[in-house]
Amino acid sequence: MARVLSPTRLRANLYRLLDEVLETGVPIEIERDGRRLRIVPVESASRLAALAPEPDYLPGDPEDIVHLDWSGEWRP
């Protein structure tokens, strides 16, 4: 459940309250002129989620790579 604050209380404790929202995930609501605003943490997406699929990047069958013999190239 979100905490409801006045703008004055938000202003007095802004950075502490923002840190609290980030740490706990609990939103804060600010009531102003009978209306409410909400501060909520936004989940950031994985950097890998932004990658576009490239099905033609690897020509051939990917299973062929699994069975490659690199023992002649490997040096300890």
PyMOL Python script that loads the backbone (N, CA, C, O; Angstrom):
from pymol import cmd

cmd.read_pdbstr("""\
ATOM      1  N   MET A   1       0.850  -1.184   0.000  1.00  0.00           N
ATOM      2  CA  MET A   1       0.000   0.000   0.000  1.00  0.00           C
ATOM      3  C   MET A   1       0.895   1.246   0.000  1.00  0.00           C
ATOM      4  O   MET A   1       1.862   1.317   0.759  1.00  0.00           O
ATOM      5  N   ALA A   2       0.584   2.190  -0.819  1.00  0.00           N
ATOM      6  CA  ALA A   2       1.379   3.401  -0.951  1.00  0.00           C
ATOM      7  C   ALA A   2       1.154   4.337   0.226  1.00  0.00           C
ATOM      8  O   ALA A   2       0.046   4.439   0.753  1.00  0.00           O
ATOM      9  N   ARG A   3       2.208   5.010   0.627  1.00  0.00           N
ATOM     10  CA  ARG A   3       2.088   6.060   1.647  1.00  0.00           C
ATOM     11  C   ARG A   3       1.630   7.329   0.961  1.00  0.00           C
ATOM     12  O   ARG A   3       2.030   7.611  -0.168  1.00  0.00           O
ATOM     13  N   VAL A   4       0.786   8.101   1.645  1.00  0.00           N
ATOM     14  CA  VAL A   4       0.293   9.361   1.092  1.00  0.00           C
ATOM     15  C   VAL A   4       0.949  10.502   1.857  1.00  0.00           C
ATOM     16  O   VAL A   4       0.899  10.553   3.086  1.00  0.00           O
ATOM     17  N   LEU A   5       1.564  11.415   1.113  1.00  0.00           N
ATOM     18  CA  LEU A   5       2.274  12.536   1.706  1.00  0.00           C
ATOM     19  C   LEU A   5       1.773  13.852   1.124  1.00  0.00           C
ATOM     20  O   LEU A   5       1.169  13.892   0.052  1.00  0.00           O
ATOM     21  N   SER A   6       2.036  14.911   1.850  1.00  0.00           N
ATOM     22  CA  SER A   6       1.775  16.250   1.325  1.00  0.00           C
ATOM     23  C   SER A   6       3.000  16.687   0.526  1.00  0.00           C
ATOM     24  O   SER A   6       4.094  16.165   0.742  1.00  0.00           O
ATOM     25  N   PRO A   7       2.831  17.641  -0.395  1.00  0.00           N
ATOM     26  CA  PRO A   7       3.999  18.147  -1.121  1.00  0.00           C
ATOM     27  C   PRO A   7       5.059  18.737  -0.195  1.00  0.00           C
ATOM     28  O   PRO A   7       6.253  18.635  -0.475  1.00  0.00           O
ATOM     29  N   THR A   8       4.631  19.351   0.899  1.00  0.00           N
ATOM     30  CA  THR A   8       5.582  19.941   1.846  1.00  0.00           C
ATOM     31  C   THR A   8       6.462  18.861   2.472  1.00  0.00           C
ATOM     32  O   THR A   8       7.675  19.034   2.593  1.00  0.00           O
ATOM     33  N   ARG A   9       5.850  17.757   2.867  1.00  0.00           N
ATOM     34  CA  ARG A   9       6.626  16.675   3.472  1.00  0.00           C
ATOM     35  C   ARG A   9       7.550  16.028   2.435  1.00  0.00           C
ATOM     36  O   ARG A   9       8.677  15.646   2.750  1.00  0.00           O
ATOM     37  N   LEU A  10       7.067  15.913   1.215  1.00  0.00           N
ATOM     38  CA  LEU A  10       7.917  15.378   0.147  1.00  0.00           C
ATOM     39  C   LEU A  10       9.133  16.268  -0.058  1.00  0.00           C
ATOM     40  O   LEU A  10      10.258  15.773  -0.140  1.00  0.00           O
ATOM     41  N   ARG A  11       8.920  17.563  -0.139  1.00  0.00           N
ATOM     42  CA  ARG A  11      10.005  18.514  -0.369  1.00  0.00           C
ATOM     43  C   ARG A  11      11.036  18.444   0.759  1.00  0.00           C
ATOM     44  O   ARG A  11      12.240  18.501   0.505  1.00  0.00           O
ATOM     45  N   ALA A  12      10.571  18.320   1.993  1.00  0.00           N
ATOM     46  CA  ALA A  12      11.471  18.310   3.148  1.00  0.00           C
ATOM     47  C   ALA A  12      12.341  17.048   3.191  1.00  0.00           C
ATOM     48  O   ALA A  12      13.439  17.073   3.747  1.00  0.00           O
ATOM     49  N   ASN A  13      11.854  15.945   2.607  1.00  0.00           N
ATOM     50  CA  ASN A  13      12.555  14.662   2.713  1.00  0.00           C
ATOM     51  C   ASN A  13      12.753  13.990   1.352  1.00  0.00           C
ATOM     52  O   ASN A  13      12.817  12.763   1.274  1.00  0.00           O
ATOM     53  N   LEU A  14      12.849  14.770   0.299  1.00  0.00           N
ATOM     54  CA  LEU A  14      12.808  14.235  -1.053  1.00  0.00           C
ATOM     55  C   LEU A  14      13.798  13.098  -1.289  1.00  0.00           C
ATOM     56  O   LEU A  14      13.388  12.015  -1.707  1.00  0.00           O
ATOM     57  N   TYR A  15      15.072  13.309  -1.036  1.00  0.00           N
ATOM     58  CA  TYR A  15      16.072  12.299  -1.364  1.00  0.00           C
ATOM     59  C   TYR A  15      15.940  11.058  -0.490  1.00  0.00           C
ATOM     60  O   TYR A  15      16.126   9.940  -0.970  1.00  0.00           O
ATOM     61  N   ARG A  16      15.625  11.243   0.770  1.00  0.00           N
ATOM     62  CA  ARG A  16      15.426  10.085   1.641  1.00  0.00           C
ATOM     63  C   ARG A  16      14.232   9.267   1.175  1.00  0.00           C
ATOM     64  O   ARG A  16      14.294   8.038   1.165  1.00  0.00           O
ATOM     65  N   LEU A  17      13.144   9.932   0.788  1.00  0.00           N
ATOM     66  CA  LEU A  17      11.950   9.226   0.328  1.00  0.00           C
ATOM     67  C   LEU A  17      12.186   8.519  -1.002  1.00  0.00           C
ATOM     68  O   LEU A  17      11.710   7.402  -1.205  1.00  0.00           O
ATOM     69  N   LEU A  18      12.916   9.162  -1.905  1.00  0.00           N
ATOM     70  CA  LEU A  18      13.233   8.513  -3.174  1.00  0.00           C
ATOM     71  C   LEU A  18      14.087   7.266  -2.957  1.00  0.00           C
ATOM     72  O   LEU A  18      13.855   6.234  -3.586  1.00  0.00           O
ATOM     73  N   ASP A  19      15.068   7.360  -2.072  1.00  0.00           N
ATOM     74  CA  ASP A  19      15.892   6.192  -1.748  1.00  0.00           C
ATOM     75  C   ASP A  19      15.045   5.079  -1.142  1.00  0.00           C
ATOM     76  O   ASP A  19      15.255   3.901  -1.433  1.00  0.00           O
ATOM     77  N   GLU A  20      14.090   5.457  -0.302  1.00  0.00           N
ATOM     78  CA  GLU A  20      13.204   4.478   0.333  1.00  0.00           C
ATOM     79  C   GLU A  20      12.363   3.743  -0.712  1.00  0.00           C
ATOM     80  O   GLU A  20      12.196   2.527  -0.626  1.00  0.00           O
ATOM     81  N   VAL A  21      11.840   4.464  -1.684  1.00  0.00           N
ATOM     82  CA  VAL A  21      11.050   3.834  -2.749  1.00  0.00           C
ATOM     83  C   VAL A  21      11.916   2.864  -3.537  1.00  0.00           C
ATOM     84  O   VAL A  21      11.471   1.763  -3.863  1.00  0.00           O
ATOM     85  N   LEU A  22      13.139   3.255  -3.846  1.00  0.00           N
ATOM     86  CA  LEU A  22      14.036   2.367  -4.585  1.00  0.00           C
ATOM     87  C   LEU A  22      14.406   1.121  -3.786  1.00  0.00           C
ATOM     88  O   LEU A  22      14.504   0.031  -4.349  1.00  0.00           O
ATOM     89  N   GLU A  23      14.609   1.273  -2.495  1.00  0.00           N
ATOM     90  CA  GLU A  23      15.017   0.141  -1.652  1.00  0.00           C
ATOM     91  C   GLU A  23      13.875  -0.818  -1.386  1.00  0.00           C
ATOM     92  O   GLU A  23      14.058  -2.034  -1.445  1.00  0.00           O
ATOM     93  N   THR A  24      12.693  -0.282  -1.092  1.00  0.00           N
ATOM     94  CA  THR A  24      11.574  -1.131  -0.675  1.00  0.00           C
ATOM     95  C   THR A  24      10.642  -1.503  -1.815  1.00  0.00           C
ATOM     96  O   THR A  24       9.970  -2.532  -1.751  1.00  0.00           O
ATOM     97  N   GLY A  25      10.592  -0.681  -2.859  1.00  0.00           N
ATOM     98  CA  GLY A  25       9.652  -0.928  -3.942  1.00  0.00           C
ATOM     99  C   GLY A  25       8.242  -0.437  -3.641  1.00  0.00           C
ATOM    100  O   GLY A  25       7.341  -0.583  -4.466  1.00  0.00           O
ATOM    101  N   VAL A  26       8.050   0.144  -2.459  1.00  0.00           N
ATOM    102  CA  VAL A  26       6.726   0.635  -2.057  1.00  0.00           C
ATOM    103  C   VAL A  26       6.535   2.049  -2.606  1.00  0.00           C
ATOM    104  O   VAL A  26       7.339   2.935  -2.315  1.00  0.00           O
ATOM    105  N   PRO A  27       5.476   2.273  -3.402  1.00  0.00           N
ATOM    106  CA  PRO A  27       5.266   3.600  -3.977  1.00  0.00           C
ATOM    107  C   PRO A  27       4.880   4.641  -2.931  1.00  0.00           C
ATOM    108  O   PRO A  27       4.416   4.313  -1.839  1.00  0.00           O
ATOM    109  N   ILE A  28       5.083   5.891  -3.293  1.00  0.00           N
ATOM    110  CA  ILE A  28       4.662   7.020  -2.461  1.00  0.00           C
ATOM    111  C   ILE A  28       3.678   7.835  -3.285  1.00  0.00           C
ATOM    112  O   ILE A  28       3.897   8.074  -4.473  1.00  0.00           O
ATOM    113  N   GLU A  29       2.593   8.260  -2.648  1.00  0.00           N
ATOM    114  CA  GLU A  29       1.631   9.121  -3.320  1.00  0.00           C
ATOM    115  C   GLU A  29       1.676  10.500  -2.687  1.00  0.00           C
ATOM    116  O   GLU A  29       1.803  10.643  -1.471  1.00  0.00           O
ATOM    117  N   ILE A  30       1.568  11.512  -3.537  1.00  0.00           N
ATOM    118  CA  ILE A  30       1.562  12.899  -3.074  1.00  0.00           C
ATOM    119  C   ILE A  30       0.193  13.456  -3.412  1.00  0.00           C
ATOM    120  O   ILE A  30      -0.242  13.420  -4.564  1.00  0.00           O
ATOM    121  N   GLU A  31      -0.476  13.967  -2.399  1.00  0.00           N
ATOM    122  CA  GLU A  31      -1.807  14.529  -2.629  1.00  0.00           C
ATOM    123  C   GLU A  31      -1.689  16.043  -2.759  1.00  0.00           C
ATOM    124  O   GLU A  31      -1.135  16.718  -1.892  1.00  0.00           O
ATOM    125  N   ARG A  32      -2.227  16.559  -3.870  1.00  0.00           N
ATOM    126  CA  ARG A  32      -2.177  17.997  -4.136  1.00  0.00           C
ATOM    127  C   ARG A  32      -3.494  18.405  -4.790  1.00  0.00           C
ATOM    128  O   ARG A  32      -3.881  17.863  -5.825  1.00  0.00           O
ATOM    129  N   ASP A  33      -4.168  19.358  -4.177  1.00  0.00           N
ATOM    130  CA  ASP A  33      -5.443  19.869  -4.688  1.00  0.00           C
ATOM    131  C   ASP A  33      -6.459  18.759  -4.944  1.00  0.00           C
ATOM    132  O   ASP A  33      -7.188  18.786  -5.936  1.00  0.00           O
ATOM    133  N   GLY A  34      -6.496  17.787  -4.038  1.00  0.00           N
ATOM    134  CA  GLY A  34      -7.470  16.709  -4.141  1.00  0.00           C
ATOM    135  C   GLY A  34      -7.120  15.629  -5.153  1.00  0.00           C
ATOM    136  O   GLY A  34      -7.902  14.700  -5.350  1.00  0.00           O
ATOM    137  N   ARG A  35      -5.974  15.728  -5.792  1.00  0.00           N
ATOM    138  CA  ARG A  35      -5.536  14.729  -6.753  1.00  0.00           C
ATOM    139  C   ARG A  35      -4.243  14.099  -6.264  1.00  0.00           C
ATOM    140  O   ARG A  35      -3.511  14.690  -5.471  1.00  0.00           O
ATOM    141  N   ARG A  36      -3.975  12.900  -6.742  1.00  0.00           N
ATOM    142  CA  ARG A  36      -2.783  12.180  -6.282  1.00  0.00           C
ATOM    143  C   ARG A  36      -1.812  11.919  -7.415  1.00  0.00           C
ATOM    144  O   ARG A  36      -2.194  11.605  -8.542  1.00  0.00           O
ATOM    145  N   LEU A  37      -0.554  12.060  -7.076  1.00  0.00           N
ATOM    146  CA  LEU A  37       0.551  11.701  -7.962  1.00  0.00           C
ATOM    147  C   LEU A  37       1.274  10.531  -7.311  1.00  0.00           C
ATOM    148  O   LEU A  37       1.308  10.430  -6.084  1.00  0.00           O
ATOM    149  N   ARG A  38       1.843   9.661  -8.103  1.00  0.00           N
ATOM    150  CA  ARG A  38       2.500   8.477  -7.544  1.00  0.00           C
ATOM    151  C   ARG A  38       3.942   8.397  -8.020  1.00  0.00           C
ATOM    152  O   ARG A  38       4.238   8.572  -9.202  1.00  0.00           O
ATOM    153  N   ILE A  39       4.829   8.128  -7.071  1.00  0.00           N
ATOM    154  CA  ILE A  39       6.237   7.859  -7.368  1.00  0.00           C
ATOM    155  C   ILE A  39       6.439   6.366  -7.169  1.00  0.00           C
ATOM    156  O   ILE A  39       6.281   5.848  -6.063  1.00  0.00           O
ATOM    157  N   VAL A  40       6.790   5.684  -8.245  1.00  0.00           N
ATOM    158  CA  VAL A  40       6.971   4.232  -8.190  1.00  0.00           C
ATOM    159  C   VAL A  40       8.299   3.860  -8.843  1.00  0.00           C
ATOM    160  O   VAL A  40       8.742   4.533  -9.774  1.00  0.00           O
ATOM    161  N   PRO A  41       8.929   2.808  -8.367  1.00  0.00           N
ATOM    162  CA  PRO A  41      10.160   2.364  -9.033  1.00  0.00           C
ATOM    163  C   PRO A  41       9.805   1.681 -10.351  1.00  0.00           C
ATOM    164  O   PRO A  41       8.804   0.971 -10.440  1.00  0.00           O
ATOM    165  N   VAL A  42      10.617   1.898 -11.354  1.00  0.00           N
ATOM    166  CA  VAL A  42      10.427   1.271 -12.656  1.00  0.00           C
ATOM    167  C   VAL A  42      11.479   0.184 -12.799  1.00  0.00           C
ATOM    168  O   VAL A  42      12.672   0.434 -12.626  1.00  0.00           O
ATOM    169  N   GLU A  43      11.034  -1.015 -13.114  1.00  0.00           N
ATOM    170  CA  GLU A  43      11.965  -2.117 -13.298  1.00  0.00           C
ATOM    171  C   GLU A  43      12.706  -1.908 -14.609  1.00  0.00           C
ATOM    172  O   GLU A  43      12.094  -1.742 -15.664  1.00  0.00           O
ATOM    173  N   SER A  44      14.003  -1.920 -14.531  1.00  0.00           N
ATOM    174  CA  SER A  44      14.781  -1.762 -15.758  1.00  0.00           C
ATOM    175  C   SER A  44      14.864  -3.107 -16.471  1.00  0.00           C
ATOM    176  O   SER A  44      15.006  -4.157 -15.845  1.00  0.00           O
ATOM    177  N   ALA A  45      14.775  -3.044 -17.762  1.00  0.00           N
ATOM    178  CA  ALA A  45      14.843  -4.254 -18.569  1.00  0.00           C
ATOM    179  C   ALA A  45      16.298  -4.700 -18.703  1.00  0.00           C
ATOM    180  O   ALA A  45      17.226  -3.897 -18.603  1.00  0.00           O
ATOM    181  N   SER A  46      16.463  -5.947 -18.921  1.00  0.00           N
ATOM    182  CA  SER A  46      17.791  -6.493 -19.155  1.00  0.00           C
ATOM    183  C   SER A  46      18.364  -5.902 -20.436  1.00  0.00           C
ATOM    184  O   SER A  46      17.634  -5.675 -21.401  1.00  0.00           O
ATOM    185  N   ARG A  47      19.643  -5.660 -20.445  1.00  0.00           N
ATOM    186  CA  ARG A  47      20.288  -5.137 -21.658  1.00  0.00           C
ATOM    187  C   ARG A  47      20.143  -6.133 -22.807  1.00  0.00           C
ATOM    188  O   ARG A  47      20.077  -5.736 -23.970  1.00  0.00           O
ATOM    189  N   LEU A  48      20.094  -7.409 -22.488  1.00  0.00           N
ATOM    190  CA  LEU A  48      19.944  -8.417 -23.530  1.00  0.00           C
ATOM    191  C   LEU A  48      18.540  -8.411 -24.118  1.00  0.00           C
ATOM    192  O   LEU A  48      18.352  -8.811 -25.267  1.00  0.00           O
ATOM    193  N   ALA A  49      17.549  -7.961 -23.346  1.00  0.00           N
ATOM    194  CA  ALA A  49      16.175  -7.913 -23.836  1.00  0.00           C
ATOM    195  C   ALA A  49      16.024  -6.924 -24.990  1.00  0.00           C
ATOM    196  O   ALA A  49      15.096  -7.052 -25.790  1.00  0.00           O
ATOM    197  N   ALA A  50      16.913  -5.950 -25.088  1.00  0.00           N
ATOM    198  CA  ALA A  50      16.829  -4.937 -26.143  1.00  0.00           C
ATOM    199  C   ALA A  50      17.425  -5.420 -27.464  1.00  0.00           C
ATOM    200  O   ALA A  50      17.280  -4.750 -28.487  1.00  0.00           O
ATOM    201  N   LEU A  51      18.089  -6.568 -27.453  1.00  0.00           N
ATOM    202  CA  LEU A  51      18.695  -7.068 -28.682  1.00  0.00           C
ATOM    203  C   LEU A  51      17.625  -7.574 -29.649  1.00  0.00           C
ATOM    204  O   LEU A  51      16.695  -8.280 -29.257  1.00  0.00           O
ATOM    205  N   ALA A  52      17.775  -7.208 -30.891  1.00  0.00           N
ATOM    206  CA  ALA A  52      16.862  -7.701 -31.924  1.00  0.00           C
ATOM    207  C   ALA A  52      17.351  -9.062 -32.404  1.00  0.00           C
ATOM    208  O   ALA A  52      18.557  -9.269 -32.535  1.00  0.00           O
ATOM    209  N   PRO A  53      16.445  -9.981 -32.666  1.00  0.00           N
ATOM    210  CA  PRO A  53      16.876 -11.287 -33.171  1.00  0.00           C
ATOM    211  C   PRO A  53      17.490 -11.154 -34.561  1.00  0.00           C
ATOM    212  O   PRO A  53      17.009 -10.390 -35.397  1.00  0.00           O
ATOM    213  N   GLU A  54      18.540 -11.897 -34.789  1.00  0.00           N
ATOM    214  CA  GLU A  54      19.230 -11.915 -36.080  1.00  0.00           C
ATOM    215  C   GLU A  54      19.327 -13.373 -36.544  1.00  0.00           C
ATOM    216  O   GLU A  54      20.378 -13.999 -36.409  1.00  0.00           O
ATOM    217  N   PRO A  55      18.241 -13.908 -37.087  1.00  0.00           N
ATOM    218  CA  PRO A  55      18.248 -15.339 -37.431  1.00  0.00           C
ATOM    219  C   PRO A  55      19.247 -15.711 -38.519  1.00  0.00           C
ATOM    220  O   PRO A  55      19.659 -16.868 -38.597  1.00  0.00           O
ATOM    221  N   ASP A  56      19.644 -14.765 -39.357  1.00  0.00           N
ATOM    222  CA  ASP A  56      20.576 -15.076 -40.444  1.00  0.00           C
ATOM    223  C   ASP A  56      22.021 -14.747 -40.090  1.00  0.00           C
ATOM    224  O   ASP A  56      22.889 -14.793 -40.962  1.00  0.00           O
ATOM    225  N   TYR A  57      22.296 -14.420 -38.846  1.00  0.00           N
ATOM    226  CA  TYR A  57      23.647 -14.043 -38.433  1.00  0.00           C
ATOM    227  C   TYR A  57      24.621 -15.208 -38.583  1.00  0.00           C
ATOM    228  O   TYR A  57      25.763 -15.026 -39.006  1.00  0.00           O
ATOM    229  N   LEU A  58      24.168 -16.379 -38.242  1.00  0.00           N
ATOM    230  CA  LEU A  58      25.024 -17.563 -38.295  1.00  0.00           C
ATOM    231  C   LEU A  58      24.556 -18.444 -39.446  1.00  0.00           C
ATOM    232  O   LEU A  58      23.546 -19.138 -39.329  1.00  0.00           O
ATOM    233  N   PRO A  59      25.285 -18.418 -40.550  1.00  0.00           N
ATOM    234  CA  PRO A  59      24.855 -19.275 -41.661  1.00  0.00           C
ATOM    235  C   PRO A  59      25.097 -20.739 -41.325  1.00  0.00           C
ATOM    236  O   PRO A  59      26.097 -21.076 -40.690  1.00  0.00           O
ATOM    237  N   GLY A  60      24.220 -21.578 -41.732  1.00  0.00           N
ATOM    238  CA  GLY A  60      24.384 -23.004 -41.486  1.00  0.00           C
ATOM    239  C   GLY A  60      23.633 -23.458 -40.251  1.00  0.00           C
ATOM    240  O   GLY A  60      22.828 -22.720 -39.682  1.00  0.00           O
ATOM    241  N   ASP A  61      23.906 -24.661 -39.856  1.00  0.00           N
ATOM    242  CA  ASP A  61      23.227 -25.284 -38.719  1.00  0.00           C
ATOM    243  C   ASP A  61      24.022 -25.019 -37.438  1.00  0.00           C
ATOM    244  O   ASP A  61      25.196 -25.382 -37.365  1.00  0.00           O
ATOM    245  N   PRO A  62      23.413 -24.397 -36.431  1.00  0.00           N
ATOM    246  CA  PRO A  62      24.127 -24.140 -35.171  1.00  0.00           C
ATOM    247  C   PRO A  62      24.648 -25.402 -34.498  1.00  0.00           C
ATOM    248  O   PRO A  62      25.620 -25.342 -33.745  1.00  0.00           O
ATOM    249  N   GLU A  63      24.024 -26.531 -34.754  1.00  0.00           N
ATOM    250  CA  GLU A  63      24.483 -27.796 -34.164  1.00  0.00           C
ATOM    251  C   GLU A  63      25.886 -28.168 -34.658  1.00  0.00           C
ATOM    252  O   GLU A  63      26.623 -28.880 -33.976  1.00  0.00           O
ATOM    253  N   ASP A  64      26.248 -27.677 -35.857  1.00  0.00           N
ATOM    254  CA  ASP A  64      27.588 -27.970 -36.384  1.00  0.00           C
ATOM    255  C   ASP A  64      28.678 -27.352 -35.507  1.00  0.00           C
ATOM    256  O   ASP A  64      29.769 -27.912 -35.396  1.00  0.00           O
ATOM    257  N   ILE A  65      28.402 -26.222 -34.892  1.00  0.00           N
ATOM    258  CA  ILE A  65      29.376 -25.550 -34.027  1.00  0.00           C
ATOM    259  C   ILE A  65      29.634 -26.356 -32.764  1.00  0.00           C
ATOM    260  O   ILE A  65      30.757 -26.397 -32.259  1.00  0.00           O
ATOM    261  N   VAL A  66      28.600 -26.991 -32.263  1.00  0.00           N
ATOM    262  CA  VAL A  66      28.721 -27.764 -31.024  1.00  0.00           C
ATOM    263  C   VAL A  66      29.745 -28.884 -31.180  1.00  0.00           C
ATOM    264  O   VAL A  66      30.442 -29.231 -30.227  1.00  0.00           O
ATOM    265  N   HIS A  67      29.832 -29.437 -32.357  1.00  0.00           N
ATOM    266  CA  HIS A  67      30.682 -30.604 -32.568  1.00  0.00           C
ATOM    267  C   HIS A  67      32.025 -30.269 -33.225  1.00  0.00           C
ATOM    268  O   HIS A  67      32.696 -31.172 -33.725  1.00  0.00           O
ATOM    269  N   LEU A  68      32.430 -29.012 -33.237  1.00  0.00           N
ATOM    270  CA  LEU A  68      33.731 -28.640 -33.788  1.00  0.00           C
ATOM    271  C   LEU A  68      34.859 -29.167 -32.905  1.00  0.00           C
ATOM    272  O   LEU A  68      34.733 -29.179 -31.681  1.00  0.00           O
ATOM    273  N   ASP A  69      35.932 -29.593 -33.504  1.00  0.00           N
ATOM    274  CA  ASP A  69      37.092 -30.077 -32.762  1.00  0.00           C
ATOM    275  C   ASP A  69      38.162 -28.986 -32.778  1.00  0.00           C
ATOM    276  O   ASP A  69      38.780 -28.724 -33.809  1.00  0.00           O
ATOM    277  N   TRP A  70      38.371 -28.360 -31.628  1.00  0.00           N
ATOM    278  CA  TRP A  70      39.358 -27.282 -31.498  1.00  0.00           C
ATOM    279  C   TRP A  70      40.634 -27.762 -30.830  1.00  0.00           C
ATOM    280  O   TRP A  70      41.495 -26.948 -30.496  1.00  0.00           O
ATOM    281  N   SER A  71      40.778 -29.066 -30.626  1.00  0.00           N
ATOM    282  CA  SER A  71      41.932 -29.564 -29.882  1.00  0.00           C
ATOM    283  C   SER A  71      43.260 -29.232 -30.576  1.00  0.00           C
ATOM    284  O   SER A  71      44.273 -29.072 -29.896  1.00  0.00           O
ATOM    285  N   GLY A  72      43.281 -29.126 -31.883  1.00  0.00           N
ATOM    286  CA  GLY A  72      44.506 -28.770 -32.602  1.00  0.00           C
ATOM    287  C   GLY A  72      44.869 -27.301 -32.448  1.00  0.00           C
ATOM    288  O   GLY A  72      46.027 -26.940 -32.656  1.00  0.00           O
ATOM    289  N   GLU A  73      43.936 -26.455 -32.096  1.00  0.00           N
ATOM    290  CA  GLU A  73      44.159 -25.016 -31.940  1.00  0.00           C
ATOM    291  C   GLU A  73      44.461 -24.597 -30.508  1.00  0.00           C
ATOM    292  O   GLU A  73      45.004 -23.518 -30.269  1.00  0.00           O
ATOM    293  N   TRP A  74      44.112 -25.447 -29.568  1.00  0.00           N
ATOM    294  CA  TRP A  74      44.205 -25.075 -28.149  1.00  0.00           C
ATOM    295  C   TRP A  74      45.641 -25.205 -27.647  1.00  0.00           C
ATOM    296  O   TRP A  74      46.306 -26.211 -27.891  1.00  0.00           O
ATOM    297  N   ARG A  75      46.108 -24.174 -26.944  1.00  0.00           N
ATOM    298  CA  ARG A  75      47.455 -24.192 -26.327  1.00  0.00           C
ATOM    299  C   ARG A  75      47.288 -23.929 -24.844  1.00  0.00           C
ATOM    300  O   ARG A  75      46.659 -22.941 -24.463  1.00  0.00           O
ATOM    301  N   PRO A  76      47.843 -24.798 -23.990  1.00  0.00           N
ATOM    302  CA  PRO A  76      47.729 -24.572 -22.528  1.00  0.00           C
ATOM    303  C   PRO A  76      48.549 -23.390 -22.052  1.00  0.00           C
ATOM    304  O   PRO A  76      48.553 -23.081 -20.861  1.00  0.00           O
TER     305      PRO A  76
END
""", "prot")
cmd.dss("prot")
cmd.show_as("cartoon", "prot")
cmd.util.cbc("prot")
cmd.orient("prot")
